[in-house]
Amino acid sequence: MQDQLKSILDNAMQQLEKAGSLSDTEEIRVRYLGKKGQVTEILKTMGSLAPEERKHLGQEANSVRNKIEQLLDQKFAEMKAAARAEKFKSEGIDVTEPGQEFNLGVKHPITITIDEISGIFMSMGYSIAEGPQAETVFHAFDALNSPPNHPSRDETDTFYFSDDIVLRPHTSSVQIRTLENENPPIKVISPGRCFRCDTPDATHSPMFHQVEGLLVDEGITMADLKGTLDAMAKQLFGSETKTKFRPHHFPFTEPSAEMDVSCFKCGGKGCRICKGSGWIEILGCGMVHPNVLKVGGIDTEKYTGFAFGMGVERIALLKYGIDDIRLFYENDMRFINQFK
């Protein structure tokens, strides 16, 4: 039986050397170590042997089995490595090559400007309010005290879906929705996209962005409006920035004003950006008209408020020295990547 074990080991070694695949190696394992394998059969017959002979033969059989198992493990490892290498070769992938470089994207300058403006007002305690871009005529015009014959309501100025639905021409419509759904004190800004029938050129676009602001509470005056916007301008354009308010007219505010800032390029001395005046107009503002407050159910004997609206594109053009609004919408990565 010892000679038989030696012969089994020699045969197993020879067959493993010739094995050319994982399936061949598995067949050899079954042939020698499986439930009906040659080594297993010898171990099963050892019960009929004398104790002393059984002990000696058992050691020999276990030694042969262990050697075959070691050879099988080694062969399986070689076959798996060869199969893996062949797979890599057939797939044409070199796993040692460096990975592809992925460049991080950058925020669009419009997004950067909105985030900066929003951050300034949120630091003052304002929250963000949103509204639909497809708006009712009531919220876009009627509730904002705009008369039926106001030029902004013409089809040459506003996009109409129907007689009652428009693409919102300003984010002031969010002001009305906020007044309808919240009770004073109210302190919100509403950044968003707006639409008007403008022919695209260096300073006009049929789609643009605004940031509307609204504050309603007891005892709010024009002084609160001026102080708020002056603080905003200094954070946005620099601490040396000065502000100037000029009388104006908007249907939804009374009194109304436009706010200028001292030119941050020339410091007020006069240059190409400010057209030699030393001042740049950046937004419209005023005290919320009592008629607008009444639409929202606000007690005008108890509460007053102010509102303001600024064009994001205009702020971005001035802040970054860009001379054509169309650059914002052409998706030229050479332009956008400059804002990293």
C-alpha positions in Angstrom: 0.0 0.0 0.0 3.0 2.3 0.6 4.1 1.7 -2.9 0.6 2.5 -4.1 0.7 5.8 -2.2 4.1 6.7 -3.7 2.7 5.9 -7.2 -0.4 8.0 -6.6 1.8 11.0 -5.5 4.1 10.6 -8.6 1.2 10.4 -10.9 -0.5 13.4 -9.4 2.7 15.5 -9.7 3.1 14.5 -13.4 -0.5 15.3 -14.2 -0.5 18.7 -12.5 2.6 19.7 -14.4 0.7 18.9 -17.7 -2.6 20.6 -16.6 -3.3 23.6 -18.8 -6.4 25.1 -17.3 -8.5 25.5 -14.1 -10.9 22.8 -15.3 -8.0 20.3 -15.8 -6.7 21.1 -12.3 -10.1 20.6 -10.8 -10.4 17.2 -12.4 -7.1 16.1 -10.9 -8.3 17.2 -7.5 -11.4 15.2 -7.8 -9.5 12.2 -9.1 -7.2 12.0 -6.1 -8.9 13.9 -3.2 -12.6 13.8 -4.0 -15.1 11.6 -2.2 -14.2 8.7 -4.4 -10.6 9.8 -5.0 -7.7 7.4 -4.9 -6.2 8.8 -1.6 -9.7 8.9 -0.1 -10.3 5.2 -1.0 -7.0 4.1 0.7 -7.9 6.0 3.9 -11.3 4.2 3.9 -9.6 0.7 3.8 -7.4 1.4 6.7 -10.0 0.2 9.3 -9.2 -3.4 8.5 -5.5 -3.1 9.3 -3.7 -3.8 12.6 -3.4 -0.8 14.9 0.4 -0.5 14.5 0.2 -0.8 10.7 -2.8 1.5 10.6 -0.9 4.2 12.4 2.1 4.0 10.2 0.1 3.9 7.0 -2.2 6.7 8.1 0.8 9.0 8.5 2.0 8.1 5.0 -1.5 8.6 3.5 -2.0 12.0 5.2 1.5 13.1 4.1 0.6 12.3 0.5 -2.7 14.0 0.8 -1.1 17.1 2.2 1.5 17.2 -0.5 -1.1 16.9 -3.3 -3.2 19.6 -1.6 -0.2 21.9 -1.6 0.5 21.2 -5.3 -3.1 21.8 -6.1 -3.2 25.1 -4.3 0.0 26.2 -6.1 -1.4 25.1 -9.5 -4.8 26.8 -8.9 -2.9 30.1 -8.1 -0.8 29.8 -11.2 -3.9 29.1 -13.4 -5.9 32.0 -11.9 -3.0 34.4 -12.4 -2.6 33.2 -16.0 -6.3 33.6 -16.7 -6.3 37.1 -15.2 -3.3 38.1 -17.3 -5.0 36.7 -20.5 -8.1 38.6 -19.7 -6.2 41.9 -19.2 -4.4 41.2 -22.5 -7.6 40.5 -24.4 -9.4 43.6 -23.0 -6.5 45.8 -23.8 -6.4 47.4 -20.4 -3.1 48.3 -18.7 -4.0 48.5 -15.0 -0.6 50.0 -14.3 -1.4 53.1 -16.3 -2.3 56.3 -14.3 -6.0 57.0 -14.1 -7.7 59.7 -16.1 -7.5 63.2 -14.7 -10.9 64.7 -13.9 -11.0 68.5 -13.7 -13.3 70.0 -11.1 -16.1 72.2 -12.6 -16.5 75.8 -11.7 -19.6 77.8 -10.8 -21.1 80.0 -13.4 -20.5 83.8 -12.8 -24.3 84.3 -12.5 -24.5 81.6 -9.8 -21.4 83.1 -8.0 -23.1 86.6 -8.0 -26.5 85.2 -6.8 -24.7 83.3 -4.0 -22.7 86.3 -3.0 -25.8 88.6 -2.9 -27.8 86.0 -1.1 -25.1 85.4 1.5 -24.9 89.1 2.3 -28.7 89.4 2.9 -28.9 86.1 4.8 -26.2 87.4 7.1 -28.7 90.3 7.9 -31.4 87.8 8.8 -33.2 87.5 5.4 -34.6 84.2 4.2 -35.0 82.9 0.7 -38.4 82.9 -1.0 -39.3 81.3 -4.3 -42.1 81.5 -6.8 -43.2 80.1 -10.2 -41.7 81.3 -13.4 -45.0 81.0 -15.2 -47.0 83.6 -13.4 -50.6 84.9 -13.3 -51.2 88.4 -14.6 -52.7 89.2 -11.2 -49.4 88.4 -9.4 -47.2 89.9 -12.1 -49.1 93.2 -12.6 -52.5 93.8 -10.9 -51.4 93.0 -7.4 -48.3 95.2 -7.9 -50.4 98.3 -8.5 -49.6 98.3 -12.2 -52.4 100.1 -14.2 -54.0 98.2 -17.1 -52.4 100.7 -19.6 -48.9 100.3 -18.2 -46.3 99.7 -21.0 -44.8 96.7 -19.3 -48.0 94.8 -19.8 -47.9 95.0 -23.6 -47.1 91.9 -25.6 -44.1 93.7 -27.0 -42.6 93.7 -23.5 -44.0 90.6 -21.8 -44.3 86.9 -22.9 -47.9 85.7 -22.7 -49.0 82.1 -22.6 -52.6 83.2 -22.4 -54.6 86.2 -21.4 -54.0 85.3 -17.7 -50.6 83.5 -17.7 -47.2 85.1 -18.5 -43.5 84.3 -18.1 -42.8 86.5 -15.1 -41.1 89.8 -16.1 -39.7 90.4 -12.6 -39.3 88.6 -9.3 -41.6 91.2 -7.7 -44.4 88.6 -8.1 -42.7 86.6 -5.3 -43.2 89.7 -3.1 -47.0 89.4 -3.6 -47.1 85.6 -2.9 -45.0 86.1 0.2 -47.4 88.9 1.5 -50.4 86.5 0.8 -48.9 83.6 2.7 -46.9 85.1 5.6 -47.6 87.5 8.4 -45.3 90.3 9.5 -42.5 90.6 10.3 -41.5 89.6 6.8 -37.8 89.6 5.7 -37.1 87.8 2.5 -35.1 87.9 -0.8 -36.1 86.1 -3.9 -33.4 85.4 -6.5 -34.8 84.0 -9.7 -35.0 83.9 -13.5 -37.1 86.5 -15.4 -38.2 87.0 -19.0 -38.9 90.0 -21.2 -39.3 90.6 -25.0 -35.8 92.0 -25.5 -33.7 91.6 -28.6 -30.3 90.1 -27.5 -27.4 92.5 -27.6 -24.4 93.4 -25.5 -26.7 94.8 -22.7 -30.0 93.0 -23.2 -31.3 89.4 -23.0 -34.8 87.9 -23.2 -33.9 85.9 -20.1 -32.1 87.3 -17.1 -31.9 87.1 -13.3 -33.1 89.4 -10.5 -32.9 89.5 -6.7 -36.0 90.9 -5.1 -36.0 92.0 -1.5 -38.9 92.7 0.9 -39.1 93.7 4.5 -42.4 94.5 6.3 -42.6 95.3 10.0 -43.7 98.0 12.4 -42.0 101.3 12.1 -40.0 100.6 8.9 -38.9 103.8 7.1 -36.8 105.0 4.1 -33.8 105.3 6.5 -34.0 101.5 7.1 -34.0 100.9 3.3 -31.0 103.2 2.7 -29.0 101.7 5.6 -29.7 98.2 4.4 -28.7 98.8 0.8 -25.7 100.9 1.8 -24.4 98.0 3.9 -25.0 95.6 1.1 -23.1 97.7 -1.4 -20.1 98.0 0.9 -19.9 94.2 1.3 -20.5 93.6 -2.4 -18.2 96.2 -3.9 -15.8 97.2 -1.1 -15.9 99.1 2.2 -15.0 102.4 0.4 -18.1 102.3 -1.7 -20.5 105.2 -1.5 -24.2 105.1 -2.3 -26.6 107.7 -3.8 -30.4 107.6 -4.1 -32.3 109.4 -6.8 -36.0 109.9 -7.0 -37.8 107.6 -9.4 -41.2 106.0 -10.1 -42.3 102.4 -9.7 -46.0 101.5 -9.5 -45.5 99.2 -6.5 -43.4 101.6 -4.3 -44.0 105.1 -3.0 -41.7 106.9 -2.6 -39.4 105.2 -5.1 -35.7 105.6 -5.9 -32.9 104.3 -7.9 -29.6 103.6 -6.1 -26.2 104.4 -7.5 -22.8 103.3 -6.2 -19.5 105.1 -6.6 -17.6 103.6 -9.4 -15.4 100.8 -8.0 -13.1 101.0 -11.0 -12.1 104.6 -10.8 -13.2 105.5 -7.2 -15.6 108.1 -8.5 -13.1 110.0 -10.6 -14.8 109.1 -13.9 -13.9 106.3 -16.3 -15.3 104.2 -19.2 -17.3 102.0 -16.9 -19.1 104.8 -15.2 -19.2 106.9 -18.4 -17.3 109.7 -16.7 -19.9 110.3 -14.0 -18.2 108.5 -11.1 -21.5 106.7 -10.3 -23.1 103.5 -11.5 -26.9 102.7 -11.2 -27.4 99.2 -9.8 -31.0 98.8 -8.5 -34.5 100.2 -8.0 -36.1 100.4 -4.6 -38.7 102.2 -2.4 -41.3 101.9 0.3 -43.9 99.3 -0.5 -47.1 101.0 -1.8 -50.0 100.7 0.6 -52.1 99.2 -2.2 -49.6 96.3 -2.5 -49.7 95.7 1.2 -53.5 95.6 1.2 -53.5 92.9 -1.5 -51.6 90.7 1.0 -54.0 91.5 3.8 -51.4 93.6 5.7 -52.7 96.3 8.0 -51.3 99.5 6.5 -52.1 101.5 9.7 -49.7 99.2 11.6 -47.1 98.0 9.2 -44.9 99.5 6.6 -42.2 98.0 4.4 -39.6 98.5 1.8 -38.7 96.5 -1.4 -35.8 96.5 -3.8 -34.8 94.7 -7.0 -31.5 94.3 -8.8 -30.4 92.7 -12.0 -27.9 90.0 -11.3 -26.4 90.2 -14.8 -25.8 93.9 -14.4 -24.1 93.4 -11.1 -21.9 90.6 -12.6 -21.0 92.7 -15.6 -19.9 95.6 -13.4 -18.2 93.5 -10.8 -16.1 91.4 -13.2 -15.6 93.9 -15.9 -17.5 92.0 -18.6 -18.7 94.0 -21.6 -21.2 91.7 -23.2 -24.2 90.0 -21.4 -24.3 87.3 -24.1 -21.1 85.7 -22.8 -23.1 84.5 -19.8 -25.3 82.2 -22.1 -22.9 80.9 -24.7 -21.5 78.2 -22.4 -17.9 78.8 -23.6 -15.8 77.1 -21.0 -12.8 79.3 -21.8 -15.0 82.2 -20.4 -16.5 80.2 -17.5 -13.2 78.7 -16.3 -11.9 82.2 -15.6 -14.1 82.3 -12.5 -12.3 79.5 -10.6 
